């Protein structure tokens, strides 16, 4: 048990009704999880408003309510705390409840549209290889050194973040690398965390269903850097025009990386092949197993971050040469029939363009490139025709299919995509709603030396249709179909 006033430290309080010396058991923002002597934080979500459940949680035993509006009728023995922003209060309280665990390790946040998972995951790999105890908070998984947990959101809720950071403290973790999404920033999930540094990858078309405008999306990302302390570093990609914007008004130490522009950390691609990249980074050469221009940027960000965190540059280069690709990020296999299948998470126009351009830059053009791609339901609809245009323009054959339709009609999603196909590319395309059948068809269409790209889901091992998740792993499915062709 802990006194309420201790977890309210640094929370801006507008009004208090009741006793802040009351002892509380735990913090909850989900009314279904509330039990006796809990604090309930009433958060206004996009679908549900926690304020509607205040009476219910008090009946279940909650002794403290954190809210943006104190109810007209208050109950004796219950403490009500009015705050301006419940989400922000929740994050600060969560940090206090777990003993401000982010202060006891070096936490680095990675934000941007593309590359977050790859950079955070590879930094985890690199620092593990360097002999440190390391943590990872990512889209793919949460790692407390070598202990793995499943994850759903890119940036978990603030209670979850601090719970795992606290566990990392208990395990003696020294460094933690964390994906920081625009949703997470906007919903104050990172409030109260102490960051050692922040990395900006790039900014492209995504999440406009949530942010409405690109400017709002950009400014939310920028607010992460605005809030970094003087003791932290900001490392940004200045080949992206938004990189310089991220550095405006930040108190942190400013560093840059680029392939094309003048920067603190620069790289030149010497060789780009299907089996890896040969790079020159700040006059030092390194061979890596990763593929493509986009991974050159990711590797450069990793090099710069490791340098800023105090690792020796020669050791960093050696470790970079040992890094393995991240699950679902340009993950490929070659069948006995010499058909190459690539699975990639590319689910934005820019990411899809990067992957297809990378494939086209290293192929011979004597083979066909067959792309299987879909778009998620209940998400930004404006990117659908753009992704279809890119896929049909940069591939020899394209199969439009379902991604995660969620509550939308998958046939309508595909129709939204087809609008973007230019007349000269119509004959290249076909539509197969069933993703399993679409992948099977791509395998049947492929001949020796052809390349199949399956884009959109990457590391995800499920498909979500009408609120139901079923097992679906692009990599395992294409691997199985290619094996069947060999029989």
N, C-alpha and C positions, 0 to 999 in steps of 0.2 A: 504494500500500500504506500501511496505517496500523497503528500498534501497538494491540493489543487493549486495553491498559490505558487508552488515550485515549478509546475509545468506551464504556468501562465507567464513565466519570465520572458520578457521582450515582446509579448503580445500586446498590441494596442487595444486598450479596453475603453469602450464608449460608455458603458454603464454596468453596474453589478447589483443584483438583487440577491441577498443571501450571504453565506459565509464562505470565504475563499480558503479557510483553514481546514475545510472538510477533507477527509481522506478518500481517495478514489482508487478504484481497482485497475481499470484499463480505459483506454480511449477508443471510442467507436464512432464511425460515421454511417455504418450500415445498421439500420434499426433492427434487423433480424438477428444481429449478433450481440445485442445489448443484454447485460445481466446486472445483478445487484451491485450498487455503488460504482457503476461506470459513468464516465463522462460521455455524453452524446453530442457530437458536433453536427449541427444541422446545415448541411451543404446544399446549395441550390445547383442541381445538375441540369443537363440539357433535356432530360426526360422526367426525372423525379426531383421534387423539392423536399429535402429533409425536414423542413419546418412543418410539413404535413403530418409528421410522425412523432411530434414532441409528446403529446398526451400518451401515445402508445408506449414509448420508451420509459416514461415515468412509471407507468403501470408495471413495467418489467423490472423496475428497481433502479433506474438511472437516478443519481443524486445531483448531477450537474448538467446543465444545458448550455452549450455555446451556440449562439444564434445571431442572426443579423437583425432580428426583430423580436423583442421580448413579448410573449403572449399577453393578451389583455388580462387573462386570469392566471395568476401564479399560484403555485402550491407550496404551502409551508413545509420547510425541511429540504426543499430543492433549491439549489443555487443556479441563478440565471446570469449569464455573462453575455452582454451585447458587444459585438465586434463589427467592424466595417466589412470584413471579408472573411467568411468562415473557412474557406479553403486555405487561405494564408495562415489563419490562426491554427488550423489543424496541423499544418506542416511544422510550424514553430513548436507547437505543443508536442508533436511526435518526436521531434529532435530532443526536446528537454526530457521527455518521458524515458527515452533510451540513453540519456546521459550525454547528449551531443556527440554521437559516435563519429561524425565526419571530421571532428577536430583531431582524432587520434590516428588518422591515416592520411595519405595523400590521394585525394579524390580529384579525378580529371573528368570533365564532362565533354562529350562529343556531340555537336549539333550541326544541322544542315539537312538538305533533302536526301542526298544519296551518300553512301559511304560510312554512315554512323556505325552500323553493325560490324562491318569489316575492320574499321580502325580500332574500335573498342576491343573486339575479339582478338585481333592480332597483337595489340598492346598487351593484353592478358597473356597470350602465348609467349611473347618476347620476354616479358619480365619474369614469367615462370622459368623459362630457359636460363635466365640470368641468375636464378637461384633465390628469388624472392617469394614470399607468400603474397598472393594477389587475389583481388576480388573483381567480379564482372557483373554489371547490371545491364542486360541487353535484351533485344527483341527475341533472340534465339534461346537464351537461358540465363539464369542467375548462378554464379559460381562463388562460393565462399572457399577460397583456395581450391581444393580439389573436390569439395562437396557440391553437387549439382542440384538445382531446383528448377522446376518448370516456370515459365512466365507467360503472360497473356499480352500485356501492354508493353510498348516500347519503353515508356517511363512509368514504372509502377506507382501506386498511390503512396503518399508520403509516409503512412504508417509502415507499409511494406518496405520501403526504401530504408527507413531508419532501423527497422527490425533486423534486416540483413546486414546493414552497416555495423550494428551492435554485435551481431554474431561474428562479423569479420574482426572486430576488436578482440573478442574472446579468443579467436583463433590466431591472433598475432599478425593479421594481414597488414602489410605496409603500404600497398598501392591498390587503388580501386579505379577501374575505368567504367564509365557509365554513359549510356546513350541518353541524350536529352532531347526529347521531341518537342515540337511546338505546342502540342496539346498539354504536355507536362508542364511547360513553362507558363502557358496561359492559365492553367488551373492551379498554379502556385505549388505544384508538387515538389519543386526543388527549393522552395523557400526555407531558410534556416539551415541550409547545408553550407559547409565551408569547403570551397573548391580550391585546389592547388593550381588548377589551370582549366582553360577551355579551348576547344578546337572547333573551328568552323570549316566545313568541307565545301559546300556550294549551296546555291539556292535556285531551284527550278520549280516548275509547275506541279503543285501538289497541295492537298488538303484545303482547296478553295471551297469545298462544301462546308468546312468548319470556319475558316477565317474570312470568307467572302471576297476579300481582295488580296492581291499579291502584296501590296504595301503593308497591310495588316500582318500578313504572314511573316514578311521580312522584319517588321518592327518587333514582333514577339520574339523572334530569334535574337534580335539585337539586344533586347532587354536582359537576356542571359549574360551578355558581356558587359552591359551597363552596370550590372550588380556585382561583378567580380571585384574583390578587394585589391588593394595596392600590392599585397604580397603574392598575388596570383599572376599567372601568365595567360595571355591570349595568343593563340597561334592560328592564323587565318590564311586561307587560299586566296591570294590576290589576283590569280588569273580569272577568278569570278569577280565581277564588278561590285558585288555586294560585300566582298571581303573587307574592303577599306571602310565601308559603312559600319561594319561590326566593331571596328576599332574606335570609331568616333565616340567620345565621352566616356570611354572606359578608363577606370583608374589603374587597371592592371598593366603589367609590363607587356609591350606589344612586339610580336614577332610574326613574320610572314613566310609563306612557302609558295612555290610556283614552278611550273615547267617553262612558261613563256615570258614571264615578267621578272624584273629585278626583285630579289627577295633574300631574306636571311638564309633560307634553305632552298636550294635550287637543284633540279634534276634534269638530266638529259637521257632520253631513251636511245640506247645504242643498238639494241636488238629487241624485237617484239615477236615472239614465236608462240606456237601452241603449247610448248613445254616450259615457257617462262619468259621473264623480262631480264635484260641486261641493262643496268642503269649506271650513270655516273651521278653521284650525289655529292655536291660540294667538293668536286675534284677527286672523289674516291669511287672506284668501280665496285659494283656488287651484282651478282646473279641471284635472282629470286624465282621461286616456283610459281608466282602469281602472274597473271596474264592481262594485258591490255593497258591502254592509256589511263583509264580511270583508276586502275590499281597502282600506276606510277604515282598518282596524286596521293592515294591512300598510304603507300609506302613512305612517301616523303613526309607526310604528316606524322607517321609513326617514328621516323628517324628524328624529326625535330622535337617531338614530345619526349622521346627517350633522352635526347641530349639535354633538354631543359630540366629534366628530372635527375640529371647528374650521372647518367651512364657514360662510359667511355665510348667515343665514336667508333673506334676500331672494333670493339666488342659488339656494338649495336649492329654494325654491318655484317659481322659474322653470324649473329643470331638471326638477322633478317633473311639470310640465305637459307635458313633452316625452317622458315615459317611455312605452314600448310594453309591452303585456301579454306575459307570459312564455309560451313555447310550452306548449300543453296546459293552461294555467290560464285558464279562462273565455275560451278562444279561439273566436271565432265568425265565421261567414260568412252572408251573406244571398243566396239564389239569385234568379234572374230571376223565379221564381214567387212571390217574397216569403216563402219559407220560411226561417226562421232556424235554423241548426244551431250548437249550442254544444258544444265538446269540453272536458272538465274532468277533472282528475286525482282528483276526489273519490272516495276509496276507504275512507273512514271514515264512520260514521254522522253525526258532527257536520259534516264537510265536505260531505257530500251534502245534509244539511238546510240548511246555509248557502247552497249554490248554488241549490237549489230555492226557498227563501224569497226569495232575491234575484230570481230570475226572476219569481216570483209578485208581488213588490212593484212590478215595473216593467211588467208586461204589462197588457193591457186586459181580459182575461177573455172577450173575444169570440173568442179563438183557443184551440186546444188545445195543451197541453203534453204531449209524448210523451217518456218517459224510457227510455233503453236502459242497463241496469246489470247488472253481475255482481260476483262476489267472487273473490278470488284463492284458489288452492288451496295447501295446506300452510301456511296462515296461520290467524290467530285465527278460529275457527269461530263464536264467540259473537256476533260483529258481523253475521253474515249475516241472521238474521231481523230485526234492528233496521234494517238498510239497506233490506230489502224493505218493511218497514212504512212507513218514511219516504218511499220512492219512491212507493208506492201511495197513501199519504195525501195527498201534495202534488202529484201529477201527474194528468192526465186519462186517460192511457194509459201502461202500463208494459210493457216487454219485458225479461224476465229472460234473461240470456245468459251466455256464458263470458267470463271476464276472462283471467287466466293460470292455467289449471287446474293447471299443473305436474304432479305425479304423482297428483293426485286425479281421480276420475271427475267430469267437469263436470256430468253429470245429477244426481249426488248433491249437489253444491254448490248447484245451483238448488233442489233439494228442501229443503235446509237453509234457504234464503232464504224459500221460499214459506210456511214455518211462521209467519213474522211478519206475513203479510197478514191484515188484519181482514176478517170476513165481508162487510161493506158495500163492500169494495174488490176482491173477487175478480173481478168482471166487468171491471174495468179492466186486468187483467193477462193476459199470455200468456208462454209460455216457448219460446225458440228457442235451442238449444244453440250452433249455429254463429253466431259473432259477426258475420261478414260478412253472413249472411242476416238477422240481427236488425236490423242497420243499414239494409239494403236495405228490409226490411219497414216500418221506421219512416218512411223516405222515401216509400214508397208510401201509407202511411196519412195522411201530412201533406197538408194543403190550404194555400192561400194564407194567409199571416200566422201559420200555426202555428209552434210552437217545438219543436225536437228537442234534447234534452240527451243526450249520449253520455258517460257517467261511468265513471271507474275507472282508465283507462289514460293519459289525457292525453297527455303528451309521448312516451310509450313508442312505439317504432316496430317493435315485435315482439310476438308472442304465444308463450308458452312452454307446450308440451304434451308431457308425458312426457320432459322433459329436452331437447327440441328446440325451438329458437327459429326461427320463421319471420317474414318481413317482414309487419308489420301496423300500419298507421298510421290511427287513427280519423279524423283530419282529412282525409287524402287520400281515404279510402274514402267518407265521407259527401259530400265535395265531388264525387266522380265520380258517385255515384248521383243526386245532385241535378241534375247536368248532363244525365244520361241522361233524366231526367223532362222536361227542357225540349225534347227532340227530338220 
